[in-house]
């Protein structure tokens, strides 16, 4: 088989808008990787609460 395997070294990465740490692509984000801004549910909640740019509007 000549199928390419995904390894951690060749996955795309982004920086979390809430905590600033780098995070890698996950299979569950395959459909909406361009929309993912936070590395975890906690950071996603932090973005909503603080209303930081890049997150959902607070309120």
Rosetta constraint file for C-alpha pairs under 8 A:
AtomPair CA 6 CA 10 HARMONIC 6.66 0.50
AtomPair CA 6 CA 11 HARMONIC 6.92 0.50
AtomPair CA 7 CA 11 HARMONIC 6.63 0.50
AtomPair CA 8 CA 24 HARMONIC 7.92 0.50
AtomPair CA 11 CA 24 HARMONIC 6.30 0.50
AtomPair CA 11 CA 25 HARMONIC 6.00 0.50
AtomPair CA 12 CA 24 HARMONIC 5.89 0.50
AtomPair CA 12 CA 25 HARMONIC 5.61 0.50
AtomPair CA 13 CA 22 HARMONIC 6.55 0.50
AtomPair CA 13 CA 23 HARMONIC 5.56 0.50
AtomPair CA 13 CA 24 HARMONIC 4.35 0.50
AtomPair CA 13 CA 25 HARMONIC 6.05 0.50
AtomPair CA 14 CA 22 HARMONIC 5.56 0.50
AtomPair CA 14 CA 23 HARMONIC 5.57 0.50
AtomPair CA 14 CA 24 HARMONIC 6.49 0.50
AtomPair CA 14 CA 25 HARMONIC 7.99 0.50
AtomPair CA 14 CA 37 HARMONIC 7.97 0.50
AtomPair CA 15 CA 20 HARMONIC 5.59 0.50
AtomPair CA 15 CA 21 HARMONIC 5.47 0.50
AtomPair CA 15 CA 22 HARMONIC 4.26 0.50
AtomPair CA 15 CA 23 HARMONIC 6.13 0.50
AtomPair CA 15 CA 37 HARMONIC 7.80 0.50
AtomPair CA 15 CA 38 HARMONIC 7.92 0.50
AtomPair CA 16 CA 20 HARMONIC 4.78 0.50
AtomPair CA 16 CA 21 HARMONIC 5.45 0.50
AtomPair CA 16 CA 22 HARMONIC 6.09 0.50
AtomPair CA 16 CA 23 HARMONIC 6.85 0.50
AtomPair CA 16 CA 37 HARMONIC 5.89 0.50
AtomPair CA 16 CA 38 HARMONIC 4.74 0.50
AtomPair CA 16 CA 39 HARMONIC 5.51 0.50
AtomPair CA 16 CA 43 HARMONIC 7.92 0.50
AtomPair CA 17 CA 37 HARMONIC 5.76 0.50
AtomPair CA 17 CA 38 HARMONIC 5.74 0.50
AtomPair CA 17 CA 47 HARMONIC 7.66 0.50
AtomPair CA 17 CA 54 HARMONIC 6.78 0.50
AtomPair CA 17 CA 55 HARMONIC 7.79 0.50
AtomPair CA 18 CA 38 HARMONIC 6.37 0.50
AtomPair CA 18 CA 43 HARMONIC 5.51 0.50
AtomPair CA 18 CA 44 HARMONIC 7.36 0.50
AtomPair CA 18 CA 46 HARMONIC 6.66 0.50
AtomPair CA 18 CA 47 HARMONIC 5.93 0.50
AtomPair CA 18 CA 52 HARMONIC 7.67 0.50
AtomPair CA 19 CA 43 HARMONIC 6.86 0.50
AtomPair CA 22 CA 39 HARMONIC 7.94 0.50
AtomPair CA 23 CA 39 HARMONIC 5.95 0.50
AtomPair CA 25 CA 29 HARMONIC 6.86 0.50
AtomPair CA 25 CA 30 HARMONIC 7.70 0.50
AtomPair CA 25 CA 33 HARMONIC 7.40 0.50
AtomPair CA 26 CA 30 HARMONIC 6.81 0.50
AtomPair CA 29 CA 33 HARMONIC 5.17 0.50
AtomPair CA 29 CA 36 HARMONIC 7.41 0.50
AtomPair CA 32 CA 36 HARMONIC 6.63 0.50
AtomPair CA 37 CA 44 HARMONIC 7.76 0.50
AtomPair CA 37 CA 54 HARMONIC 6.93 0.50
AtomPair CA 37 CA 55 HARMONIC 7.26 0.50
AtomPair CA 38 CA 43 HARMONIC 5.65 0.50
AtomPair CA 38 CA 44 HARMONIC 5.35 0.50
AtomPair CA 39 CA 43 HARMONIC 6.44 0.50
AtomPair CA 39 CA 44 HARMONIC 7.49 0.50
AtomPair CA 40 CA 44 HARMONIC 6.16 0.50
AtomPair CA 41 CA 45 HARMONIC 6.15 0.50
AtomPair CA 42 CA 46 HARMONIC 6.25 0.50
AtomPair CA 43 CA 47 HARMONIC 6.22 0.50
AtomPair CA 44 CA 48 HARMONIC 6.48 0.50
AtomPair CA 44 CA 55 HARMONIC 7.60 0.50
AtomPair CA 45 CA 49 HARMONIC 6.17 0.50
AtomPair CA 46 CA 50 HARMONIC 6.03 0.50
AtomPair CA 47 CA 51 HARMONIC 5.58 0.50
AtomPair CA 47 CA 52 HARMONIC 5.54 0.50
AtomPair CA 47 CA 54 HARMONIC 7.94 0.50
AtomPair CA 47 CA 55 HARMONIC 5.24 0.50
AtomPair CA 47 CA 56 HARMONIC 7.03 0.50
AtomPair CA 48 CA 52 HARMONIC 7.43 0.50
AtomPair CA 48 CA 55 HARMONIC 6.11 0.50
AtomPair CA 48 CA 56 HARMONIC 5.56 0.50
AtomPair CA 48 CA 57 HARMONIC 6.45 0.50
AtomPair CA 48 CA 58 HARMONIC 5.39 0.50
AtomPair CA 49 CA 58 HARMONIC 6.06 0.50
AtomPair CA 50 CA 58 HARMONIC 7.05 0.50
AtomPair CA 51 CA 55 HARMONIC 6.40 0.50
AtomPair CA 51 CA 56 HARMONIC 6.90 0.50
AtomPair CA 51 CA 57 HARMONIC 5.75 0.50
AtomPair CA 51 CA 58 HARMONIC 5.10 0.50
